[in-house]
Amino acid sequence: MSREAFWNVDFIDELKLRFALGTAGGRPNFHAQYETYGNTPAPYGRVRWSTRLNLANRRLRPEFTREAEAGVDLVVGDKLALDLTYAWRTTDDQLLRVPQPAFLVFPWQWRNAGEVESRTWEATIRYAMIETRDKSVGFRLTWDRTRQVVSRLDVPAFRHGPFFVSEGRSVGEVWGTAFATDCADLAPVGVTDCGSFQVNDDGLLVATGPGNDFTEGFARRLWGTAVAVTDAIGDTLTYRWGLPIAVRDRSPACIARDPGKREDCSLTGFLPLGNTTPDFNASFATNLRYKSLTFSSLLEASVGHSIYNRMARSGQ
């Protein structure tokens, strides 16, 4: 636009609008069309037994992706440049490894099982502080954010390790047992008296009983005992002394389907713990040049994502 005859903004050296549209396909793995087996090794290299892994599927089709991208490039005063991009993408016939009913013997099968929608924002700021023949100093700041959602799922919702795949939920969500960190986490099961609970030095809520401290398990021989608590309607709830307490809440998947009927969703201990997709990524780069000598540095950050520690979860 800055090269057109009607352009008369002197301090903007360049303004460019851009748009791109593209499609791509992703072929399934060659072995996904066949039944696959695994061998369980025994000592000295012998094979103990063979286990079934994946059910054959010769009707697999390539997944198909449509992507559109719009953006603007701006240069101000020959020193400051701004690039802003928004991209949206839809992948249909998404290839997923889905669990199978027990009577089929094979636990998994690769299938074209749904659709995933993705939205991405990207921004880049570049500043050329010094630019001469013998030397230059420049800085670059980048930022991006991506959100992916399973917009359609052609099979029942399922778990794959710590991940939960369900229609309407974000890609990369980690689900499992959440442990209480505050007495308010026990409100869904009717606990209102917090005098029998304390937060231990790991930040987890544990049952200690009235007058006890979570550090007195050995001194008062409290390990292995139980703590009885009366809930809001007079029923007795029993907790093991000093151990983390699993949170039970209304089913998030049920609430997502029908937010207006929260009370109709049964209590569950299977809850979202986090997401492996970061809230945003950012980086800062510098480039210094003096004649033939160049110095570059780069700082990168990924903020807001969750890392699943399988060993720590098993230990709890």
C-alpha positions in Angstrom: 0.0 0.0 0.0 2.9 2.4 0.8 3.9 2.3 -2.9 0.5 3.4 -4.2 0.0 7.0 -5.5 -2.6 7.8 -2.8 -0.2 7.1 0.1 0.9 10.2 1.9 2.0 9.1 5.4 5.6 10.2 5.4 6.8 8.5 8.6 5.5 5.0 7.5 8.0 3.7 5.0 6.2 0.5 4.2 2.7 -1.0 4.8 1.9 -4.3 3.4 -1.3 -6.4 3.8 -1.0 -10.1 3.0 -3.3 -13.1 2.8 -2.5 -16.7 2.0 -4.7 -19.8 1.7 -3.4 -23.3 1.4 -4.3 -27.0 1.8 -2.2 -30.0 2.8 -2.7 -33.7 3.5 -1.1 -36.0 6.0 -0.9 -39.7 5.1 -1.3 -42.3 7.8 1.6 -44.5 8.9 2.2 -47.5 6.6 1.9 -49.9 9.4 -1.5 -48.5 10.6 -3.3 -50.6 8.0 -2.1 -53.8 9.5 -2.5 -55.7 12.7 0.6 -55.1 14.9 2.0 -57.1 17.8 4.6 -56.5 20.4 6.9 -59.0 22.2 7.6 -59.0 25.9 11.2 -59.8 26.4 12.5 -62.4 28.9 16.0 -62.8 30.4 18.8 -63.8 28.1 17.0 -62.4 25.0 14.3 -65.0 24.9 10.7 -63.9 24.0 8.2 -64.7 26.7 5.0 -63.9 24.9 3.4 -61.9 22.1 0.9 -59.1 22.8 -1.6 -57.5 20.5 -1.2 -53.8 19.9 -3.2 -52.3 17.1 -6.2 -53.5 15.1 -5.8 -53.3 11.3 -7.7 -50.6 9.4 -7.4 -50.7 5.6 -10.0 -47.9 5.2 -7.7 -45.1 6.6 -7.7 -41.9 4.6 -5.2 -39.0 4.7 -6.1 -36.2 7.1 -6.9 -33.0 5.2 -5.8 -29.5 6.5 -7.1 -26.2 5.3 -5.2 -23.1 6.5 -5.7 -19.4 6.0 -3.3 -16.7 7.1 -3.8 -12.9 7.2 -1.2 -10.3 8.3 0.2 -6.9 8.1 3.8 -5.7 7.8 4.7 -2.2 8.9 8.0 -0.3 8.8 8.4 3.1 10.5 11.3 5.5 10.0 13.5 2.8 8.5 14.3 1.5 12.0 11.2 0.0 13.5 9.3 -2.9 11.9 6.2 -4.7 13.0 4.8 -8.0 11.6 1.4 -9.2 12.8 -0.1 -12.5 11.7 -3.4 -14.4 12.4 -3.8 -17.9 11.1 -6.7 -20.3 11.4 -6.5 -24.0 10.4 -9.0 -26.9 10.3 -7.8 -30.5 10.0 -10.5 -33.0 9.0 -10.4 -36.8 9.2 -7.9 -36.3 12.0 -5.7 -39.5 12.5 -6.1 -40.7 16.0 -5.1 -43.9 17.8 -8.3 -44.8 19.6 -9.1 -47.5 22.2 -11.2 -50.5 21.1 -13.8 -52.6 22.9 -12.4 -55.5 24.9 -14.1 -58.2 22.7 -11.9 -57.1 19.8 -8.8 -58.3 21.7 -6.7 -55.5 20.1 -6.7 -52.5 22.5 -6.0 -49.8 19.9 -6.8 -48.9 16.3 -5.8 -46.0 14.0 -8.9 -44.2 12.7 -10.0 -41.0 10.9 -11.8 -39.9 14.1 -12.6 -36.2 14.0 -11.8 -32.6 13.3 -9.3 -30.2 15.1 -9.5 -26.4 14.8 -6.5 -24.2 15.5 -6.1 -20.5 15.9 -2.7 -18.7 16.1 -1.5 -15.2 16.7 2.0 -14.1 15.9 3.7 -10.8 16.4 7.3 -9.7 15.7 8.9 -6.3 16.5 12.4 -5.5 15.0 14.4 -2.4 15.8 17.6 -1.4 14.0 19.3 0.9 16.4 22.5 1.3 14.4 22.9 0.4 10.7 26.1 1.4 8.9 28.6 -0.2 6.6 31.0 -1.3 9.4 28.6 -1.8 12.3 25.0 -2.6 13.2 23.0 -3.2 16.3 19.6 -4.7 16.1 16.9 -6.2 18.4 14.0 -8.6 17.7 11.1 -9.4 20.0 8.6 -12.2 19.0 5.4 -13.5 20.6 3.0 -16.2 19.6 -0.1 -17.9 21.0 -1.9 -21.0 19.7 -5.2 -22.6 20.7 -6.4 -26.0 19.4 -9.8 -27.5 20.0 -11.3 -30.9 19.1 -14.3 -29.5 17.2 -15.7 -32.9 16.3 -15.0 -36.4 17.6 -16.5 -39.4 15.8 -15.7 -41.8 18.6 -16.5 -41.7 22.3 -14.2 -39.6 24.4 -11.2 -41.5 25.6 -7.9 -41.3 27.6 -4.5 -41.7 26.1 -2.0 -41.8 29.0 -2.5 -38.6 31.0 -4.3 -37.0 28.1 -8.1 -36.8 27.6 -9.6 -36.5 24.1 -13.1 -35.2 24.0 -15.2 -33.0 21.7 -15.2 -29.4 22.6 -12.0 -29.7 24.8 -8.6 -28.3 24.1 -5.9 -30.4 22.6 -3.1 -31.3 25.1 -5.3 -31.3 28.2 -3.9 -33.4 31.1 -6.5 -35.1 33.2 -6.3 -37.3 36.3 -6.7 -37.2 40.0 -6.4 -33.7 41.5 -5.3 -33.4 45.2 -6.9 -30.8 47.5 -4.8 -27.8 48.4 -7.4 -25.9 50.4 -10.4 -26.9 52.5 -12.6 -25.2 49.8 -11.7 -28.0 47.5 -13.8 -30.4 49.6 -17.0 -28.2 49.3 -18.5 -30.4 46.5 -18.7 -33.4 48.9 -20.2 -31.3 51.7 -17.3 -30.7 54.0 -17.8 -27.4 55.8 -15.7 -27.9 59.1 -12.1 -27.3 58.2 -10.8 -27.8 61.8 -9.8 -31.4 61.0 -7.5 -30.5 58.1 -4.2 -28.9 57.5 -2.0 -28.0 54.6 1.3 -30.0 54.8 4.8 -28.8 53.7 4.1 -30.1 50.2 1.2 -27.7 49.8 -1.4 -30.5 50.0 -4.4 -30.7 52.3 -4.4 -33.6 54.6 -6.7 -34.9 57.4 -5.2 -34.5 60.9 -8.1 -34.5 63.2 -8.9 -31.8 65.9 -5.9 -30.7 67.9 -3.3 -32.6 65.8 -0.5 -31.3 63.6 0.5 -32.9 60.3 4.1 -33.2 61.7 3.0 -35.4 64.7 2.3 -38.6 62.8 5.1 -40.6 64.5 5.1 -38.9 67.8 1.4 -39.6 68.4 1.2 -42.8 66.4 -1.3 -41.3 64.0 -0.1 -42.9 60.8 -2.5 -45.6 59.7 -5.5 -44.2 61.6 -8.6 -42.6 60.2 -10.2 -39.2 60.6 -14.0 -39.0 60.6 -15.7 -35.8 59.5 -19.4 -34.9 59.4 -20.6 -33.4 56.1 -23.3 -30.7 55.6 -26.2 -33.3 55.7 -25.0 -35.2 58.7 -23.3 -38.1 56.9 -19.8 -39.3 58.1 -16.9 -39.1 55.8 -13.7 -40.9 56.6 -10.2 -39.9 55.5 -6.8 -41.6 56.1 -4.6 -39.6 58.4 -1.9 -37.5 56.8 -2.5 -38.6 53.3 -3.4 -36.4 50.3 -7.1 -36.1 49.6 -8.4 -36.6 46.0 -10.7 -33.8 44.9 -14.2 -34.8 43.7 -16.1 -32.2 41.6 -18.9 -32.0 39.1 -17.9 -33.5 35.8 -16.2 -30.8 33.7 -17.1 -32.6 30.5 -20.7 -32.8 31.5 -20.8 -29.1 32.4 -19.2 -28.2 29.1 -22.0 -30.0 27.2 -24.8 -28.3 29.2 -23.6 -25.4 31.5 -27.2 -24.7 32.6 -27.6 -28.1 34.3 -24.6 -28.2 36.5 -26.3 -30.0 39.4 -27.3 -32.9 37.0 -23.7 -33.7 36.5 -22.5 -36.4 38.8 -19.4 -36.1 41.0 -16.2 -37.4 39.6 -12.6 -37.6 40.6 -11.4 -37.4 37.0 -10.5 -33.8 36.5 -8.4 -31.5 34.3 -5.0 -30.8 35.8 -3.5 -28.6 33.2 -2.6 -28.2 29.5 0.7 -28.9 27.7 0.0 -26.1 25.3 1.6 -22.9 26.6 -0.4 -19.7 27.1 2.2 -18.0 24.9 5.8 -18.3 23.6 8.1 -15.3 23.5 11.7 -14.6 22.5 14.2 -11.7 22.5 17.2 -11.6 20.2 20.0 -9.2 19.7 22.5 -9.0 16.9 25.7 -6.9 17.1 28.1 -6.6 14.2 31.4 -4.8 13.8 33.0 -5.3 10.5 33.4 -9.1 10.1 32.8 -9.9 13.8 29.2 -10.7 14.8 27.7 -11.4 18.2 24.2 -12.8 18.6 22.1 -13.8 21.6 18.7 -15.3 22.0 16.4 -15.7 25.0 13.3 -17.9 24.7 10.4 -18.5 27.1 7.4 -20.8 27.0 4.9 -19.5 29.6 1.8 -21.1 31.2 2.0 -24.7 30.1 1.9 -27.8 32.3 4.5 -30.6 32.5 3.3 -34.0 33.6 5.6 -35.7 36.1 4.5 -39.3 35.9 6.9 -40.5 38.7 5.7 -37.8 41.1 2.1 -38.7 40.4 2.7 -42.4 40.9 4.6 -41.6 44.2 1.5 -39.8 45.5 
